[in-house]
């Protein structure tokens, strides 16, 4: 959306003039608003977003501050750091962490179904390996064996949860927060 407007700002001889001052200000305000939204998330949810360390440190500093003015300045600083990130990727990460992203909900259900099928039947493992050839097969087999033993002995499903996390990471790949070089030019 914002990058579309940037691509439209060409002169007649196809020389890119860059974003206007107003456009730069709108983008900065948008990133600051995303930063403010990040400061309103809980610690666990914020950890799921997996932002760069410098931004996470600034958000922690924001929570430490008491003064309204200091918080306002800290939000501006967070917005400044966030300008290096891709706004759409940050928005998607926030939605994934809060459960509002359809792709993450679909991945959640797919990961649960795959986990249950792997624990229930050995024949699904070969199909799983075909779907995800990069997976560590030995680790998956060990988790399946341990999950079955836990289920038989009515223990807490620790291995089952770990298997789910592994599958979920494969089904829903991580986001790249940094803007493409094409958008920067």
C-alpha positions in Angstrom: 0.0 0.0 0.0 2.6 2.6 1.0 5.2 1.1 -1.3 2.7 1.3 -4.2 2.5 5.1 -3.7 6.3 5.3 -3.8 6.5 3.4 -7.0 4.0 5.9 -8.6 6.2 8.9 -7.9 8.1 9.0 -11.2 8.8 12.0 -13.4 7.8 11.9 -17.1 11.3 10.7 -18.1 11.0 7.7 -15.6 13.5 9.3 -13.1 12.5 8.3 -9.6 12.4 11.4 -7.4 11.8 9.5 -4.2 9.0 9.9 -1.7 7.8 13.4 -1.0 8.3 15.0 2.4 4.7 14.4 3.3 4.9 10.7 2.3 8.0 10.3 4.4 6.2 11.8 7.3 3.1 9.6 6.9 5.4 6.5 6.7 7.2 7.6 9.9 3.9 8.2 11.7 2.7 4.8 10.5 5.8 3.1 11.9 5.4 5.0 15.2 1.8 3.8 15.4 3.0 0.2 14.9 5.6 0.8 17.6 2.9 2.1 20.0 0.8 -1.0 19.2 3.9 -3.2 20.1 4.3 -1.5 23.5 0.7 -2.4 24.3 1.3 -6.1 23.8 2.1 -8.4 26.7 5.6 -9.9 27.2 4.7 -13.3 25.9 2.9 -12.0 22.8 5.8 -9.6 22.2 8.3 -12.4 22.4 6.3 -14.2 19.6 6.7 -11.2 17.3 10.5 -11.8 17.4 11.6 -8.2 16.6 15.3 -7.2 16.4 17.0 -6.8 19.8 17.4 -3.0 19.6 13.7 -2.5 19.2 12.9 -5.0 22.0 15.3 -3.1 24.3 13.6 0.2 23.5 10.1 -1.3 24.2 11.4 -2.5 27.5 12.7 0.9 28.2 9.3 2.4 27.4 7.6 0.2 30.0 10.2 1.3 32.6 9.4 5.0 32.1 6.7 6.8 34.2 6.5 10.3 32.8 4.1 11.0 29.9 6.7 13.2 28.1 9.4 10.5 28.4 7.1 7.9 27.1 6.1 10.1 24.1 9.8 10.6 23.3 10.5 6.9 23.7 7.7 6.2 21.2 9.3 8.5 18.7 12.6 6.7 19.2 10.9 3.3 18.7 9.3 4.7 15.5 12.7 5.9 14.3 14.2 2.4 14.8 11.2 0.8 13.1 11.6 2.8 9.9 14.3 0.3 8.9 11.6 -2.5 9.0 9.0 -3.4 6.5 5.6 -2.2 7.8 3.6 -5.0 6.3 5.9 -7.7 7.8 5.6 -6.1 11.2 1.8 -5.9 10.9 1.7 -9.6 9.9 3.9 -10.6 12.8 1.7 -8.7 15.2 -1.4 -10.4 13.8 0.3 -13.8 14.0 1.3 -13.3 17.6 -2.2 -12.1 18.6 -4.0 -14.8 16.6 -5.7 -12.5 14.2 -3.9 -13.7 11.1 -5.8 -16.3 9.0 -2.6 -17.9 7.8 -1.3 -18.5 11.3 -4.6 -20.0 12.4 -4.7 -22.3 9.4 -1.1 -23.2 10.1 -2.0 -23.9 13.7 -4.7 -26.3 12.6 -2.6 -28.0 10.0 0.3 -28.4 12.5 -2.1 -30.0 15.1 -3.5 -32.4 12.5 -0.1 -33.4 11.2 1.1 -34.0 14.8 -1.9 -36.1 15.6 -1.5 -38.1 12.4 2.2 -38.7 13.0 1.6 -39.9 16.6 -1.3 -42.2 15.5 0.2 -43.8 12.4 3.7 -44.6 11.2 2.8 -44.5 7.5 2.3 -40.7 7.6 5.9 -40.1 8.4 7.0 -40.8 4.9 4.4 -38.3 3.5 5.6 -35.8 6.1 9.2 -36.2 5.0 8.2 -35.7 1.4 6.4 -32.4 2.4 9.3 -31.2 4.4 12.6 -32.7 3.2 14.7 -30.2 5.3 13.4 -31.6 8.6 15.6 -33.5 10.9 14.1 -37.0 10.6 15.8 -38.5 13.6 14.5 -35.7 15.8 11.0 -36.2 14.5 11.1 -39.9 15.0 12.4 -39.5 18.6 9.6 -37.0 19.4 7.0 -39.3 18.0 8.2 -42.2 20.1 8.4 -40.1 23.2 4.9 -38.7 22.6 3.5 -42.2 22.2 5.1 -43.3 25.4 3.7 -40.2 27.2 0.3 -40.9 25.9 0.3 -44.6 27.0 1.5 -43.7 30.5 -0.9 -40.7 30.9 2.0 -38.3 31.3 1.8 -34.6 30.3 2.3 -34.3 26.5 5.7 -32.5 26.6 7.1 -34.3 23.5 3.8 -33.8 21.7 4.0 -30.0 22.3 7.6 -30.0 21.1 6.6 -31.9 17.9 3.8 -29.4 17.4 6.2 -26.4 17.6 8.6 -28.1 15.2 5.8 -28.7 12.7 4.3 -25.2 13.1 7.7 -23.6 12.3 7.9 -25.7 9.1 4.3 -24.9 8.1 4.5 -21.2 8.8 7.9 -19.8 7.8 9.4 -16.9 9.7 9.0 -13.3 8.4 11.7 -11.0 7.1 11.2 -7.7 8.9 13.7 -5.7 6.9 12.4 -3.8 3.8 13.6 -5.0 0.4 16.4 -3.0 -1.2 14.1 -2.2 -4.0 11.9 -0.2 -1.7 14.8 1.7 -0.3 16.0 3.0 -3.7 
